[in-house]
Amino acid sequence: MSDDPRSFWAWGLTERLPDAAARRALARRVGAALGVGDLPDIPPPDIDAVSLRPPRVRAPASLAGFVTDAREDRLRHTYGRGWRDILRALQGDFSPAPDLVAYPRDEAEVSAAMAWCAEAGAALVPWGGGTSVVGGVEAEVSPRWAGALALDLRRMARVHDVDVANLTSRIGAGATGPAIDAALARSGHTLRHYPQSYEFSTLGGWIATRAGGHFATGYTRIDDRVQSVRVVSPSGAWETPAVPSSGAGPDPKRLALGSEGALGVITEAVVRVLPRPRWRRSASARFDAMEQAVSAARAVAQSGLLPSNCRVLDPTEAFINRVDDAAGGAALLLGFESADHDPESAMARALEIALAHGGECPRGVLARDDAGDDGSAAAQWRRAFLDGPYLQSALALVGVMADTFETCCAWSAFEALHRDVVSAVSEALAEHCGGGVVSCRFTHVYPDGPAPYYSFIGRYEPSRALAQWAAVKRAASDALRAHGATITHHHAVGRTHRPWYDGERPALFADALRAVKRTLDPAGVMNPGVLLRE
Amino acid sequence: MSDDPRSFWAWGLTERLPDAAARRALARRVGAALGVGDLPDIPPPDIDAVSLRPPRVRAPASLAGFVTDAREDRLRHTYGRGWRDILRALQGDFSPAPDLVAYPRDEAEVSAAMAWCAEAGAALVPWGGGTSVVGGVEAEVSPRWAGALALDLRRMARVHDVDVANLTSRIGAGATGPAIDAALARSGHTLRHYPQSYEFSTLGGWIATRAGGHFATGYTRIDDRVQSVRVVSPSGAWETPAVPSSGAGPDPKRLALGSEGALGVITEAVVRVLPRPRWRRSASARFDAMEQAVSAARAVAQSGLLPSNCRVLDPTEAFINRVDDAAGGAALLLGFESADHDPESAMARALEIALAHGGECPRGVLARDDAGDDGSAAAQWRRAFLDGPYLQSALALVGVMADTFETCCAWSAFEALHRDVVSAVSEALAEHCGGGVVSCRFTHVYPDGPAPYYSFIGRYEPSRALAQWAAVKRAASDALRAHGATITHHHAVGRTHRPWYDGERPALFADALRAVKRTLDPAGVMNPGVLLRE
């Protein structure tokens, strides 16, 4: 895997990381924006200079066909792509590296790896795109484990078929977003599920983490796109019935959705696909105050119009993401799309609602009938959205910490929550980083409340960077939980959110989940420490 | 409870059962329709003549305030309202009657009843509206139980509040459909969840059985209306976080949805409410052939238009339900509603799709702006829909068995499934009942498939009625499972569907559910035999 175009330490493709000149330019720009002096220039790590502990366990001959202990494979399966991951990798710390990496070609090999782990006392960490931002794919396990094996699903990534009559497709869990859409495009279909990790993350990872997607309302997460799912657990394989809907008992699918690799490995799923949209209409409204944009978003979310896009950006987000229409105010981005009809009247009504809440929309409704870029605020925002993770990695090279967290709450709870979150994070940034910036947008909206998404940046000191980050993260997470908001709307729990998840989740549900884990994973080898305390 | 206006043996209000003259008229009409000779006149049972086994267990003094062993309470908590229930009650067989009936006023009394059951070795059967058609509320438990207690939630039925900003309401599980809507109507809101049992069934029952509701697309079942739920289990009470959406692990709510009383008692829930619709548009298209109506329904279900109504009626259903527009053909009923905007363009597009698939619509689109009856095919259908269960009971009095079953399958699977189901049921009716009629409608449609709903009628002989019914039910259920269709889209599993559910559900999921039950209900007292074999 040494010809991998992906960076071994940062987000995305190595070629898209800034060179020395680009780093200097970034440092000047961000230094000015933060109102601080010179920012450092931190060279990217050298893969050959990283030191790595020898494997603590060896794979038996029976697994030799698909398991390796090669240095680079282990390095590349050490971390997800959260801030903490990027920072540790940048600093050359790969201490939680797994001892082995498996690339199974079929379910028999998945089962064989599991059986060996149970026998050898090794932890098994399922691996999709490796884009977790919550420590979900890191073998940070207790010393009672003899070692750890990362199980990478990339070879089980086939798009088996597209069932045009039923708009479904059976797809291997290791398929990435672009691979899925390329296969579906051949018959004019699409999954239209675009988490920010889209370029690299996989169907199995989306299901395991209940990933949020493209649509701001209605079908917001992958849950709604899954018709059935196959799981290989240490106790055996199981597949949920492939029917559109059933009322027969608790839905078995829901045990796979959000299981984060702790109950088994998702190997494939039948998903619901869509014909590619032919009509798109969008508009962005500007508001003097964030509160007005929030009221407008609430009214649209409760209108039953179900826009594909309904995203509030606070003034800082609008500025950072170059949504020019906002001009210093907050923005509400609205969009509708359809393969069947021009969503003209729905768009008009949504915009009417936004204007009635104090919005201005000098450019009016923009229409386009293909996938091209229309120069709209939504398109500007989309480019910035996919570039976001690249920027985070680049900022690490100029001494700037950048991270995000997200939640979901009732509409009536947002104002106080927002005030306290912004103040807690700002204070933590001031105390630990000498200042910083916090911004907010809504990624999804429901009739009963929004999903606010926060970004923060501040300077970091290499010698105490993890502690600085942990202090800010703790301030944010404590503030969310103090208001009863969820610790995560779509980033999952992993190891990072577990302490707050433990408080959010009903205790008896935790007991039930523990009982399920004992049943499906008697030796407890599956991603230990995720969802449940080891 | 002896002033109960509900029949102790039949569906609904006693005053709506046919008197002798009405029975004779019904016998003539149905006899002619079935093409058989004279139908019998079976007098309704006399409550005072029913014999009842003495209670096998007695409640301790500590439960005296809310537990009774009064004869009528026990009689009225013996059966749901499936065909099998109505027939046994009509014949005076109340042998599965519970020994005790509890009417708890709060969660402490619910817990006390559970604790006593575990101690006394009595089974506990949670009781909402008592409208189960699948043996879900019947204390048909194994002899290892010392007795059985029915726990009726009618006293925990408060609509606590309506949160107008967030469009949510906290409601006691024992609240019935009309009680909920009456309370919500005061602020202009509605739940808009109308199972056929609406008049009597309860919020807790809907959640426990994942009831299907009003909307044919989009939010089809109560699952989507539940923001959070409280459950009292023998191991304690738990409540899911009241947030609009969370990605933190498997959704705890999903363990309550469909739990059918086997894991605990649902005591209250926060549900999503809607502003009352102000605009409604509807149309009914007629098709020469059922296949055309199915194609049209599929195209509408895949259009993204999300109609509130999109119901196919085969020619027999259209005739029985007096949908005059259908005139011997199949019908597709389409409807849109909104509190925010006139759904004119969506309705026009849906009708355009129907016409493109061979439909005719001489009356065009009908509009109305209040809750009144517009004389439309949809309104005719709605009246017949709510009268359906009354008719079933009335038919029992003229020697006619009438029952329904429902499923869900892929669009491409429907044709063969339908053919085999109709032929299996017709053959069973011919063999066991000397003939009969089978009809089909779609109650809900998804982009990936419809939810077909079948009704059948045939004569029964009182001396072997249960065996006749069991033979037809078995033929239907076997045909569904042979095609991989679900044993139930929205009638739940109960005791009637358990054998087929056992085959449909992944075996490892059953093991997981068993582990959950052991955790939440260590003594196994909760509705034994439902979901899991005793």
Interface residues (C-beta under 8 A of the other chain):
Chain A: D163 A165 N166 L167 T168 T209 R210 A211 G212 G218 T220 R221 Q227 S233 S235 G236 A237 W238 E239 T240 P241 A242 V243 P244 S245 S246 G247 A248 G249 P250 D251 P252 R254 L255 L257 G258 S259 E260 R272 P275 R298 Q302 S303 G304 L305 L306 S338 A339 D340 H341 E344 S345 R349 C408 C409 A410 W411 S412 H444 Y446 P447 D448 G449 P450 A451 G484 A485 T486 I487 T488 H489 H490 H491 A492 V493 H497 Y501 E504 R505 P506 A507 L508 F509 D511 A512 L513 R514 A515 V516 R518 T519 L520 L531
Chain B: D163 A165 N166 L167 T168 T209 R210 A211 G212 G218 T220 R221 Q227 S233 S235 G236 A237 W238 E239 T240 P241 A242 V243 P244 S245 S246 G247 A248 G249 P250 D251 P252 R254 L255 L257 G258 S259 E260 R272 P275 R298 Q302 S303 G304 L305 L306 S338 A339 D340 H341 E344 S345 R349 C408 C409 A410 W411 S412 H444 Y446 P447 D448 G449 P450 A451 G484 A485 T486 I487 T488 H489 H490 H491 A492 V493 H497 Y501 E504 R505 P506 A507 L508 F509 D511 A512 L513 R514 A515 V516 R518 T519 L520 L531
